[in-house]
Amino acid sequence: MILFFGIRPGKTRNIDLKQIKCPNCNKNNSLFGESTPNFFHLFWIPIFRVSTTQIIHCDYCKKGYYKDEFTKEMKAAFDM
């Protein structure tokens, strides 16, 4: 019997962070976030969530922030 299994990304959720300033360029209304869950799948059916990738981008300076670089305000916005 052949089993098809692995890890695949789920649907990306976009988060508006317009009320937070970018720590790099201090520009207001320029941040947006993305949250993508990664699922273990069996025969292309998602079984359970393995991890979640969270990234914040600045439209003005093009800097990207990963989860370990988030400020307190960024973390609070993702928890909403």
C-alpha positions as CSV (number, residue, x, y, z in Angstrom):
1,M,0.0,0.0,0.0
2,I,1.3,3.5,-0.9
3,L,0.8,6.3,1.6
4,F,0.9,10.0,0.5
5,F,1.8,12.2,3.5
6,G,3.6,15.4,4.3
7,I,3.3,19.0,5.4
8,R,1.4,21.6,3.3
9,P,0.5,25.2,4.0
10,G,-3.1,26.2,4.7
11,K,-5.0,29.4,3.8
12,T,-3.0,32.6,4.4
13,R,-4.8,35.1,6.7
14,N,-3.9,38.8,6.1
15,I,-3.8,41.1,9.1
16,D,-4.1,44.9,8.9
17,L,-1.5,46.6,11.2
18,K,-2.1,50.2,10.1
19,Q,-2.2,51.6,13.7
20,I,1.4,50.4,14.4
21,K,4.6,52.3,13.4
22,C,7.4,50.4,11.6
23,P,10.4,50.1,14.0
24,N,12.8,50.4,11.1
25,C,11.6,53.6,9.3
26,N,9.1,54.9,11.9
27,K,6.4,55.3,9.2
28,N,2.8,55.1,10.2
29,N,0.1,53.1,8.3
30,S,2.7,50.9,6.4
31,L,2.6,47.5,8.1
32,F,0.6,44.4,7.1
33,G,0.9,40.9,8.4
34,E,0.4,37.4,7.1
35,S,-0.3,34.2,9.1
36,T,-0.1,30.8,7.4
37,P,-0.8,27.6,9.2
38,N,1.1,24.4,8.1
39,F,-0.8,21.1,8.3
40,F,0.3,17.5,8.3
41,H,-1.7,15.8,5.6
42,L,-2.5,12.2,4.7
43,F,-3.7,11.7,1.1
44,W,-4.0,15.5,0.7
45,I,-6.4,15.8,3.6
46,P,-5.2,18.1,6.4
47,I,-5.1,16.1,9.7
48,F,-3.7,18.5,12.3
49,R,-1.8,21.8,12.4
50,V,2.0,21.5,12.8
51,S,3.0,25.1,13.0
52,T,2.0,28.7,12.0
53,T,4.3,31.1,10.1
54,Q,3.7,34.7,11.0
55,I,5.4,37.5,9.0
56,I,5.0,41.3,9.0
57,H,6.0,43.5,6.1
58,C,6.5,47.2,5.7
59,D,5.2,48.7,2.5
60,Y,7.4,51.8,2.8
61,C,10.9,50.4,3.6
62,K,10.2,46.8,2.5
63,K,11.5,45.3,5.7
64,G,10.2,42.0,6.9
65,Y,9.8,40.9,10.5
66,Y,9.6,37.3,11.6
67,K,7.9,36.2,14.8
68,D,11.0,36.4,17.0
69,E,11.4,40.1,15.9
70,F,7.9,41.3,16.8
71,T,7.4,44.2,19.2
72,K,4.8,44.0,21.9
73,E,2.3,45.9,19.7
74,M,2.8,43.5,16.8
75,K,2.3,40.5,19.0
76,A,-0.9,42.0,20.5
77,A,-2.2,42.6,16.9
78,F,-1.7,39.0,15.9
79,D,-3.4,37.7,19.0
80,M,-6.7,39.6,18.2
